[in-house]
Amino acid sequence: MRQNLHAVTLVIPDYDKAIAFYTKVLNFKLLQDLDLGDGKRWVRVAPPGAKSGSLLLAKADGDRQAAAIGNQTGGRVGFFLETDDFNRDHSAMLEAGVAFEEPARHEPYGTVAVWNDPFGNRWDLIEFRD
């Protein structure tokens, strides 16, 4: 048996602003941007070099979904961007204006720092130890 986690939905306020952040600031690849009609789109992005998994950027539809923007995981870090070079990516993200909540810290599992996307979602940038 073979299974993969294809995508995780990230509720956002605006497709184009989200695409711009993820592709221009973080250099994610735009995998798909399909018009579904009625203002809906199927938009998937993935980090450079990713072999599987992606974010499905889904524009909030209604008050309930809009209220979840930036708080989809109840205030916890909900997304983990793995890197093969923490210092390189941390520096590039700082230079691009990404807001980090803390300086880098070293944990038993690797080097990590919490950052926020422009929509309020909390992420870890993480380089795992071998």
Contacts in CASP RR format, 6 or more apart in sequence:
PFRMAT RR
TARGET T0000
AUTHOR 0000-0000-0000
METHOD contacts of the structure
MODEL  1
MRQNLHAVTLVIPDYDKAIAFYTKVLNFKLLQDLDLGDGKRWVRVAPPGA
KSGSLLLAKADGDRQAAAIGNQTGGRVGFFLETDDFNRDHSAMLEAGVAF
EEPARHEPYGTVAVWNDPFGNRWDLIEFRD
4 52 0 8 1.000
4 53 0 8 1.000
5 52 0 8 1.000
5 53 0 8 1.000
6 52 0 8 1.000
6 53 0 8 1.000
6 54 0 8 1.000
7 44 0 8 1.000
7 53 0 8 1.000
7 54 0 8 1.000
7 55 0 8 1.000
7 56 0 8 1.000
8 53 0 8 1.000
8 54 0 8 1.000
8 55 0 8 1.000
8 56 0 8 1.000
8 79 0 8 1.000
9 55 0 8 1.000
9 56 0 8 1.000
9 58 0 8 1.000
10 18 0 8 1.000
10 55 0 8 1.000
10 56 0 8 1.000
10 57 0 8 1.000
10 58 0 8 1.000
10 72 0 8 1.000
10 79 0 8 1.000
10 119 0 8 1.000
10 121 0 8 1.000
11 58 0 8 1.000
11 59 0 8 1.000
11 60 0 8 1.000
11 65 0 8 1.000
11 68 0 8 1.000
11 69 0 8 1.000
11 70 0 8 1.000
11 72 0 8 1.000
12 18 0 8 1.000
12 57 0 8 1.000
12 58 0 8 1.000
12 59 0 8 1.000
12 60 0 8 1.000
12 69 0 8 1.000
12 119 0 8 1.000
13 59 0 8 1.000
13 60 0 8 1.000
13 66 0 8 1.000
13 69 0 8 1.000
13 119 0 8 1.000
14 59 0 8 1.000
15 33 0 8 1.000
15 41 0 8 1.000
15 43 0 8 1.000
15 57 0 8 1.000
15 59 0 8 1.000
17 118 0 8 1.000
18 43 0 8 1.000
18 57 0 8 1.000
18 119 0 8 1.000
19 30 0 8 1.000
19 33 0 8 1.000
19 43 0 8 1.000
19 45 0 8 1.000
19 57 0 8 1.000
21 117 0 8 1.000
21 118 0 8 1.000
22 28 0 8 1.000
22 45 0 8 1.000
22 55 0 8 1.000
22 57 0 8 1.000
23 29 0 8 1.000
23 30 0 8 1.000
23 45 0 8 1.000
25 93 0 8 1.000
25 96 0 8 1.000
25 97 0 8 1.000
25 98 0 8 1.000
26 47 0 8 1.000
26 81 0 8 1.000
26 93 0 8 1.000
26 96 0 8 1.000
26 98 0 8 1.000
27 47 0 8 1.000
27 48 0 8 1.000
28 45 0 8 1.000
28 46 0 8 1.000
28 47 0 8 1.000
28 48 0 8 1.000
28 55 0 8 1.000
29 45 0 8 1.000
29 46 0 8 1.000
29 47 0 8 1.000
29 48 0 8 1.000
29 49 0 8 1.000
29 50 0 8 1.000
30 43 0 8 1.000
30 44 0 8 1.000
30 45 0 8 1.000
31 44 0 8 1.000
31 45 0 8 1.000
31 46 0 8 1.000
31 54 0 8 1.000
32 42 0 8 1.000
32 43 0 8 1.000
32 44 0 8 1.000
33 41 0 8 1.000
33 42 0 8 1.000
33 43 0 8 1.000
34 41 0 8 1.000
34 42 0 8 1.000
34 43 0 8 1.000
35 41 0 8 1.000
36 42 0 8 1.000
39 59 0 8 1.000
40 59 0 8 1.000
40 61 0 8 1.000
41 59 0 8 1.000
42 56 0 8 1.000
43 56 0 8 1.000
43 57 0 8 1.000
43 58 0 8 1.000
44 54 0 8 1.000
44 55 0 8 1.000
44 56 0 8 1.000
44 57 0 8 1.000
45 54 0 8 1.000
45 55 0 8 1.000
45 57 0 8 1.000
46 53 0 8 1.000
46 54 0 8 1.000
46 55 0 8 1.000
47 81 0 8 1.000
55 79 0 8 1.000
60 66 0 8 1.000
60 68 0 8 1.000
60 69 0 8 1.000
69 119 0 8 1.000
69 120 0 8 1.000
70 119 0 8 1.000
70 120 0 8 1.000
70 121 0 8 1.000
71 120 0 8 1.000
72 78 0 8 1.000
72 121 0 8 1.000
73 121 0 8 1.000
73 122 0 8 1.000
75 122 0 8 1.000
76 122 0 8 1.000
77 114 0 8 1.000
77 122 0 8 1.000
77 123 0 8 1.000
77 124 0 8 1.000
78 121 0 8 1.000
78 122 0 8 1.000
78 123 0 8 1.000
79 121 0 8 1.000
79 122 0 8 1.000
79 123 0 8 1.000
79 124 0 8 1.000
80 123 0 8 1.000
80 124 0 8 1.000
80 126 0 8 1.000
81 89 0 8 1.000
81 123 0 8 1.000
81 124 0 8 1.000
81 125 0 8 1.000
81 126 0 8 1.000
82 126 0 8 1.000
82 127 0 8 1.000
82 128 0 8 1.000
83 89 0 8 1.000
83 125 0 8 1.000
83 126 0 8 1.000
83 127 0 8 1.000
84 127 0 8 1.000
85 127 0 8 1.000
86 104 0 8 1.000
86 111 0 8 1.000
86 125 0 8 1.000
86 126 0 8 1.000
86 127 0 8 1.000
89 125 0 8 1.000
90 100 0 8 1.000
90 104 0 8 1.000
90 113 0 8 1.000
90 125 0 8 1.000
93 100 0 8 1.000
93 115 0 8 1.000
93 125 0 8 1.000
94 100 0 8 1.000
98 115 0 8 1.000
98 116 0 8 1.000
99 115 0 8 1.000
99 116 0 8 1.000
100 113 0 8 1.000
100 114 0 8 1.000
100 115 0 8 1.000
100 116 0 8 1.000
101 113 0 8 1.000
101 114 0 8 1.000
101 115 0 8 1.000
101 116 0 8 1.000
101 122 0 8 1.000
102 113 0 8 1.000
102 114 0 8 1.000
103 113 0 8 1.000
104 111 0 8 1.000
104 112 0 8 1.000
104 113 0 8 1.000
105 111 0 8 1.000
105 112 0 8 1.000
105 113 0 8 1.000
108 129 0 8 1.000
109 126 0 8 1.000
109 128 0 8 1.000
109 129 0 8 1.000
110 126 0 8 1.000
110 127 0 8 1.000
110 128 0 8 1.000
110 129 0 8 1.000
111 126 0 8 1.000
111 127 0 8 1.000
112 124 0 8 1.000
112 125 0 8 1.000
112 126 0 8 1.000
112 127 0 8 1.000
113 124 0 8 1.000
113 125 0 8 1.000
114 122 0 8 1.000
114 123 0 8 1.000
114 124 0 8 1.000
115 122 0 8 1.000
115 123 0 8 1.000
115 124 0 8 1.000
115 125 0 8 1.000
116 122 0 8 1.000
116 123 0 8 1.000
117 123 0 8 1.000
END
